[in-house]
Amino acid sequence: MVREIDQSEFDAVIAGTGPVLVEFYATWCGSCRRMAPVLDAVARELAGQAEFIMVNVDEAPELVTRFDVRSTPTLQLFRAGAAVGAPLIGAYPEATVRAMVDTSLAATAPSSAQLLAWAPDACTLPTAERPFRLDEFADLFARSLREVERPEPTRLLLDLEEAADDRARDLAARETSCCSFFTFTFSPPRGGVVRMQVDVPMEQSTVLDGLALQAATAAGLSR
């Protein structure tokens, strides 16, 4: 339930919309060995809701420096490519680790206000019309979305059923006309699926967080 990755995989793994708990560990660390059954138990309990990852600090010096890992084990939660909250340093019981992840899971359970939040202030669509546009996206995702991928903070990949190609292109064109920072790119249909790629500038990455959350929620992929 807890899988080990190397630093070349790290950014892609933590870029998803769901929570990812990373343990920075060392093979020589006694506290890390004590944490192994704890993480396994929490990972089994929360299977399908969060991902659990191990990174060997001796083989990932760039990540050690990047995240200022000074001791092992260090547990850090990530969402959408960014660290969430303070790390846990040292060995902790199951209840503490579970609570750390549960806090993030509660944050991903969207209210109506959260689903509307991705419609940015820069949007020129009249405020009264925004809920209807969001409903169009929600219906598209609920009916046609196959997979959501977030390879980086500024890019979202949405695989849709090929039958939704025309509808998705029309919706993307209308969204671009009122929110010009969006860039929608469509790949040719393949295997019954068409990919809609959504790119935004870095300063609008939180808007993409909301769109990714709405997509996963509408399609039932968020948990």
C-alpha positions in Angstrom: 0.0 0.0 0.0 3.0 2.3 0.5 5.2 2.4 -2.6 8.7 3.7 -3.0 9.7 6.1 -5.7 12.9 7.9 -6.8 13.3 11.6 -7.1 12.9 11.5 -10.9 9.2 10.4 -10.4 8.5 12.8 -7.5 7.0 15.8 -9.2 4.6 13.7 -11.3 3.4 11.7 -8.3 2.6 14.7 -6.1 0.9 16.7 -8.9 -2.4 14.9 -8.6 -5.5 16.5 -7.1 -5.7 14.0 -4.2 -3.6 14.0 -1.1 -0.2 12.3 -1.2 1.6 11.5 2.0 5.4 11.2 1.5 7.7 9.6 4.0 11.3 10.7 3.7 13.1 7.7 5.3 16.5 6.0 5.5 17.3 2.3 5.5 19.5 2.8 8.6 16.8 4.7 10.6 15.3 2.7 13.5 12.3 5.2 13.8 11.6 4.6 10.2 11.3 0.9 10.7 8.9 1.5 13.6 6.8 3.7 11.3 6.5 1.1 8.5 3.6 -0.8 10.0 1.9 2.4 11.0 2.0 3.8 7.5 0.9 0.4 6.1 -2.1 0.4 8.4 -3.2 3.9 7.5 -2.6 3.3 3.8 -4.9 0.3 3.9 -7.6 2.2 5.7 -7.5 5.1 3.3 -6.9 3.1 0.1 -8.4 5.0 -2.8 -8.6 8.2 -0.9 -4.9 9.1 -0.6 -1.6 7.9 -1.9 1.3 6.9 0.4 4.9 7.3 -0.9 8.3 6.5 0.4 11.5 8.4 -0.6 15.0 7.2 0.4 16.9 10.3 1.5 20.2 8.8 0.6 19.1 8.4 -3.0 17.3 11.7 -3.3 19.6 14.6 -2.3 17.8 17.1 -4.5 14.5 16.5 -2.6 16.3 16.6 0.8 17.6 20.1 0.0 14.4 21.2 -1.7 12.2 20.3 1.3 14.8 20.9 4.0 14.6 17.4 5.3 16.8 17.3 8.4 15.8 14.1 10.1 14.2 10.8 9.4 11.4 9.9 9.2 9.8 13.1 8.0 6.2 12.9 6.8 5.0 15.6 4.5 1.5 15.9 2.9 1.2 17.2 -0.7 -1.7 18.3 -2.9 -1.6 19.5 -6.4 2.1 19.7 -6.4 2.5 21.7 -3.2 3.3 20.9 0.4 0.4 21.2 2.7 0.9 22.2 6.4 3.9 21.4 8.6 5.7 18.1 8.4 5.7 15.4 11.1 9.3 14.6 12.1 9.9 11.3 14.0 7.8 8.3 14.8 4.1 8.8 15.4 1.1 6.6 16.2 -1.6 5.7 13.6 -4.1 8.2 15.0 -1.7 11.1 14.4 -0.9 10.1 10.8 -4.5 9.4 10.0 -5.5 12.8 11.4 -2.9 14.5 9.2 -4.4 12.9 6.0 -8.0 13.2 7.2 -7.6 17.0 7.4 -6.7 17.1 3.7 -9.5 14.8 2.8 -12.0 17.0 4.5 -10.6 19.9 2.5 -11.2 18.0 -0.7 -14.8 17.4 0.0 -16.2 20.3 -1.9 -19.1 22.6 -1.0 -21.0 24.4 -3.7 -19.0 27.5 -2.9 -15.7 25.7 -3.5 -16.9 24.3 -6.8 -17.8 27.8 -7.9 -14.5 29.2 -6.7 -12.5 28.4 -9.8 -14.5 30.9 -11.8 -11.9 33.7 -11.4 -12.4 37.4 -10.8 -10.7 38.1 -14.2 -13.6 36.3 -15.9 -15.7 38.7 -18.1 -18.7 36.5 -18.1 -21.5 38.2 -16.1 -21.6 37.0 -12.6 -25.2 35.8 -12.9 -24.2 33.5 -15.8 -21.2 31.9 -14.1 -23.2 29.2 -12.3 -24.7 28.1 -15.6 -21.3 27.8 -17.2 -20.0 25.8 -14.3 -23.0 23.6 -14.6 -22.2 23.0 -18.2 -18.7 21.9 -17.2 -20.0 19.7 -14.4 -22.5 18.0 -16.8 -19.7 17.4 -19.4 -17.5 15.8 -16.8 -20.3 13.7 -15.2 -21.3 12.3 -18.6 -18.0 12.0 -20.4 -14.9 12.2 -18.3 -12.8 9.1 -18.2 -9.6 10.3 -16.4 -8.1 13.3 -14.8 -4.4 13.9 -14.7 -2.4 16.9 -13.2 1.2 16.5 -14.6 2.2 19.9 -13.3 0.6 22.8 -11.4 -0.2 24.8 -14.6 -1.5 21.9 -16.7 -4.6 19.7 -16.5 -5.3 16.7 -18.7 -8.9 15.5 -19.1 -9.7 12.4 -21.1 -13.2 12.5 -22.4 -15.4 10.1 -24.4 -15.0 10.8 -28.1 -18.7 11.5 -28.5 -18.2 14.6 -26.3 -15.5 16.1 -28.6 -17.7 18.8 -30.3 -19.4 19.8 -27.1 -16.1 20.1 -25.2 -14.5 22.2 -28.0 -17.5 24.5 -28.0 -17.5 24.9 -24.2 -13.7 25.5 -24.3 -14.1 28.2 -27.0 -16.7 30.0 -25.0 -14.7 29.8 -21.8 -11.6 31.2 -23.5 -13.6 34.1 -24.9 -14.4 35.3 -21.3 -11.3 34.0 -19.4 -8.4 34.6 -21.9 -5.7 33.1 -19.7 -7.0 29.6 -20.3 -5.4 27.7 -23.2 -7.4 24.6 -24.3 -5.7 22.1 -26.6 -7.4 19.0 -28.0 -5.7 15.9 -29.2 -7.2 13.9 -32.1 -9.6 11.2 -30.9 -7.9 7.9 -30.2 -9.4 4.6 -28.9 -12.7 6.3 -28.3 -11.1 9.0 -26.2 -10.3 12.7 -26.8 -7.9 14.5 -24.6 -8.6 18.1 -23.5 -5.5 19.8 -22.2 -6.0 22.9 -20.1 -3.0 25.3 -19.5 -2.9 28.4 -17.4 -0.2 30.8 -16.2 1.5 30.0 -12.9 -0.4 32.9 -11.2 -3.7 31.2 -12.1 -2.7 27.7 -10.9 -5.3 27.9 -8.1 -8.0 28.3 -10.7 -6.8 25.0 -12.2 -7.0 23.5 -8.7 -10.7 24.3 -8.6 -11.4 23.0 -12.2 -9.5 19.8 -11.4 -11.6 19.3 -8.2 -14.8 20.0 -10.0 -13.9 17.5 -12.8 -13.0 14.7 -10.4 -16.0 15.3 -8.2 -18.5 15.5 -11.0 -17.1 12.3 -12.5 -16.9 10.5 -9.2 -13.1 10.2 -9.4 -12.2 12.3 -6.4 -12.1 9.4 -3.9 
